[in-house]
Amino acid sequence: MAPLLQARDIAKSFGRTPALRGLSLTIDAGEVVAVTGPSGSGKSTLLHCLAGITRPDAGEVRFGDTRLDRLDEETRTRLRRDNFGVVLQFGHLVPELTAAENIALPLMFAGAERRAAHAAAVEWLGRVGAVECAHLRPGDLSGGQAQRVAVARALATEPSVIFADEPTGALDTIAGEQVLARLLDAVRSRGTTLVLVTHDNQVAAYADREVIVRDGRLAEPAEPYREPDATLPEATR
Ligand SMILES: Nc1ncnc2c1ncn2[C@@H]1O[C@H](COP(=O)(O)OP(=O)(O)OP(=O)(O)O)[C@@H](O)[C@H]1O
């Protein structure tokens, strides 16, 4: 399968603080990849580079055949809007708009007429189990409801990749599991690629693959493959 997202040897510093120090990662279409690692190791910076939000200081980032790191701001923004969905730790919904309007907004940016966008928004709220929230404003939603709305908003434009940065990090276990289950159901049934930053091993366990970031690089697998000890009898190897 052709890789959908590729980072090759990317580096990024903030002032004198190196966040990424030569990291390479390839993600195939339809993969669910969990990005884990210690606090401050560079997970969010990696996500932002892959999503074309941050431009790395060095290295390459590809989405399909397109070099994201070479695009100008305007083209990158358009590409992001057409292809990527983002879910952050605290939904980042527009407080003045209802849940349905929050979801309808990106659909209208993408060219949908208001009434059709609203109907689609309500349908998406149904799919994430939050249809009762349609007319509520973010201030009246629970944390779990707000994250479901944020998930619905990210999914509604039918992006090929969803980038999620600690999407359940602010929720209790049960609410977090429900949000995650809806997100995973939706991406798996549509073949959407999901890049999920999490510090939670239980969340990472739902992914097809876990990559660990340490000090701005990918860590070696925790338990690298070891050759069986040839001096032992076969049955005990
Ligand atoms: N906008 C910024 N300005 C200055 N320093 C930054 C900025 N973003 C990240 N950094 C620094 O870069 C390093 C990596 O940060 P990053 O947020 O990518 O790590 P992380 O693994 O996602 O951390 P956490 O799990 O705590 O969210 C840290 O030292 C951080 O302080």
The ligand as an ORCA input file, in Angstrom:
! r2SCAN-3c Opt
* xyz 0 1
  N       4.868     26.736     20.738
  C       5.921     26.375     21.477
  N       6.764     27.287     21.982
  C       7.835     26.944     22.704
  N       8.163     25.661     23.013
  C       7.358     24.707     22.553
  C       6.194     25.004     21.768
  N       5.597     23.824     21.446
  C       6.342     22.859     22.018
  N       7.397     23.376     22.667
  C       8.448     22.603     23.385
  O       8.847     21.546     22.532
  C       8.997     20.319     23.282
  C       8.035     19.271     22.746
  O       6.694     19.697     22.987
  P       5.422     18.879     22.538
  O       4.217     19.658     22.973
  O       5.530     18.507     21.124
  O       5.558     17.564     23.440
  P       4.462     16.500     23.867
  O       5.154     15.186     23.862
  O       3.253     16.642     23.033
  O       4.150     16.943     25.358
  P       2.830     16.721     26.259
  O       2.615     15.242     26.358
  O       3.218     17.335     27.571
  O       1.718     17.454     25.568
  C       8.756     20.694     24.731
  O       9.998     20.965     25.317
  C       7.915     21.938     24.640
  O       8.091     22.739     25.778
*
